[in-house]
Amino acid sequence: MALGTPGGDVQIQAMLQVFLNVIEFGMPLQKAIEMPRAWSMNFPNSFAPHDYIAGALCLEEGFAKVVHDALGDLGHRVQDWAQFPAAGGGICAVVRDGNTGLLHGGADPRRECYALAW
């Protein structure tokens, strides 16, 4: 699998979630990319003015309320985000099917991304 995204501090978090969705949970690539994401902002932002929101955890629309509540109970300051925010990254990826050898591409609806074949 090859994947990447713009997104500053969310880059690694978004790519890890997509990677795990495919490898650990067996999702098709496009579904793995479109799943709701969570990202931590519990560190100074890399970009000026380097905002810091202690305990901040952003959850895209689609997480169950029980998950939201449980994270809040653990002390996170949960921020609710709409579905597919640009802040959640813009993953583009390709993965080779180990059985067929076919390549599968996926593109993120969170940003202007495309998966093309030729």
HELIX and SHEET records of a PDB file:
HELIX    1   1 GLY A    8  VAL A   10  5                                   3    
HELIX    2   2 GLN A   11  ILE A   23  1                                  13    
HELIX    3   3 LEU A   29  GLU A   34  1                                   6    
HELIX    4   4 LYS A   65  ASP A   73  1                                   9    
HELIX    5   5 ALA A   86  GLY A   88  5                                   3    
SHEET    1   A 3 ALA A   2  GLY A   4  0                                        
SHEET    2   A 3 CYS A  92  ARG A  96 -1                                        
SHEET    3   A 3 LEU A 103  ALA A 107 -1                                        
SHEET    1   B 3 ALA A  38  SER A  40  0                                        
SHEET    2   B 3 ALA A  56  GLU A  60 -1                                        
SHEET    3   B 3 ARG A  77  TRP A  81  1                                        
END                                                                             
